[in-house]
Amino acid sequence: MSRKRRIIVIGAVWAIACLLTTLVAGIWLVKNVPAANRLVYGDPPSPTPLPTATLTAEPPTATPKPPTPTPKPPKPTPKPQWLAFETKRNGRSDYEIFVMKPDGSRLANMTNSWADDVAPVWSPGGRRIAFVSLRDTAAGKWGMGPSSVYLMDFDPATGSGGGNLVRLTGKETNDGWPTWSPDGQRIAFESERSGNWDIWVVNVDGSGLTQLTHDPADDRYPGWSPDGTKIAFTSKRSGNFDVWLMKADGSNPRNLTQMPGRDRYAMWSPDGTKIAFNTKRDGNQEIYVMNADGSKPRNITNAPDSTEGLADWSPDGKRLVVYSSRPGNKDIFILVLASGKWTNITKNPGSDEFCTWSPKK
C-alpha cells in the first residue's frame, strides 16, 4: 500500500476510535453526572403534588344543657279553715252546732234541731263533724234525757254541711265528748253505760265498741293524741278532777296535774308536745298550757274577772280558739300565744261555747 493510503487509513481508524471514545464517555456522563443528564434531557418534570388535605374544623363543643329538673308535685292546697261551736243564738233555748271562718265570717247552722246539739269536733280530714245530741227523746228539748254521739258531713270548700246524719252510739244511756283517732277510723267518748262515767271507743261504722277505763271514779272528756298512741282524759280517781294520760288501749293511766283545783278538757297541740286544759286552781276558770308529760304548766289567760272555757289549737299551733265571758256573755275569741292578743269573733248576745278548729290537711 502506498504511503498516502496508509496515512488515510490510520487517520480514519483514529477518528473512529476518538468518536467511539467520546460517545462512550458521553453516555457515561449522562448516566452518572446529574448536570450532564439535565443538559441532555432537560430538567425533570415537577412531580404532581399530593392533594392538600382540607382540614374541616371541628364544630365547637356545645355547652351541655343542664338536665331538666323533674317538676315537684304541687303541694296540696290546704283546706279552708273553719271553727265549729255550740250556741244558743237566734233566740232559741237549745244549743245548735254552727260553723264560721276564723275571722267570724261565713256563719252557718249545721244542725237546726229541736233539741240540744253540743260538743262538735272535726274528723282528721275535716269532712265530718262528730257531736253530741239529745234529740232522741222528747226530754232532750230541755237538756234532759239520754245523749248520743252523732256524725254529719261537712264540705270545707263551701262551708255547707249537716247531711248524711248518722247516730253512732245507742240512745239508752248518756254518751258524750267524742274525739277522733288520728286515722279517722275510731272515736273515743265518755259514757255512763257502765254505771258511772268511763272512756269507751267505737269504730266509725258503729262496730268494735270497747270500754277503755274501768275505775269506779268518773273518767271523762277524752282527747286523742296526734300520734294515736295516747288518750288524755279527766278523772276523779285522785279525789278531784285532774288531767290523766293513758295508752290508747286504756293501759298505764297516770296523773298529769295533781292539783286541788278542778282540771279538765285536755286538748293536744298539733305537734303533740303540749296540752291545753281548763282549770279552777286559781279560783276561777282559766286556760293553762303544759308539756305533754305534765311539766311546766302556765296560765295563758290570766283573766280573774271572767270565765275561760275550752281551748282548741290552730293547725299551726300558734293560736287558740277560746270561749270567754269577758264581754258579759260567752263569746268566741282567738288568742295569739306569742303576743297574748285577744280577738272577739262572735260578739253575739247568745251564749257561744265549746269551739274547735278544723284541721289543716
HUJO-V366289 format. One line per field, one symbol per residue. ss: DSSP state (H for helix, E for strand, L for the rest). phi: phi as a letter, one per 20 degrees, with the letter a starting at -180 (. if undefined). burial: # if it has 9 or more other ideal C-beta (glycine too) atoms within 8 Angstrom, else .. A space follows every 50 residues. Layout:
ss = ???
phi = ???
burial = ???
This chain:
ss = LLHHHHHHHHHHHHHHHHHHHHHHHHHHHHHHLHHHHHHHHLLLLLLLLL LLLLLLLLLLLLLLLLLLLLLLLLLLLLLLLLEEEEELLLLLLLLEEEEE LLLLLLLEELLLLLLLEEEEEELLLLLEEEEEELLLLHHHHHLLLLLEEE EEEEELLLLEELLLLEELLLLLLLEEEEEELLLLLEEEEEELLLLLLEEE EEELLLLLLEELLLLLLLEEEEEELLLLLEEEEEELLLLLLEEEEEELLL LLLEELLLLLLLEEEEEELLLLLEEEEEELLLLLLEEEEEELLLLLLEEL LLLLLLLEEEEEELLLLLEEEEEELLLLLLEEEEEELLLLLEEELLLLLL LEEEEEELLLL
phi = .fgfffffffffgffffffffffffffffffddgfffffeenffffffff fffeeefffgfffffffffffffffffffgecddbdbdfmmeedecedca ffenelfbeedleecfcclfbefgemdccebdcdffcffffdmcnfdced cbebdffdmeaoelfceedfdebecblfbefgemeccebebefeobfcec cbffenemfceedcefefdblfbeffemeccebdcdfeocfcedcbffen elfbeedlcfffdblfcffgemeccebebdfeocfcddccffenelfbed dlcfdbdddgcdefgemdccdcdbeffocececddeffdmfdcfddlcff edbkdcdffff
burial = .....#..#................#..##.....###............ ............................#.#########....####### ##.#...#.##.#.##########.#.#######.#...##...###### ######..#.##....###.....########.#.########....### ##.#......###.#...########.#.#######.....#######.# ..#.###...#.########.#.#########.#.#######.#..#.## #.#..#.########.#.########..#########....#.###.#.# .########..
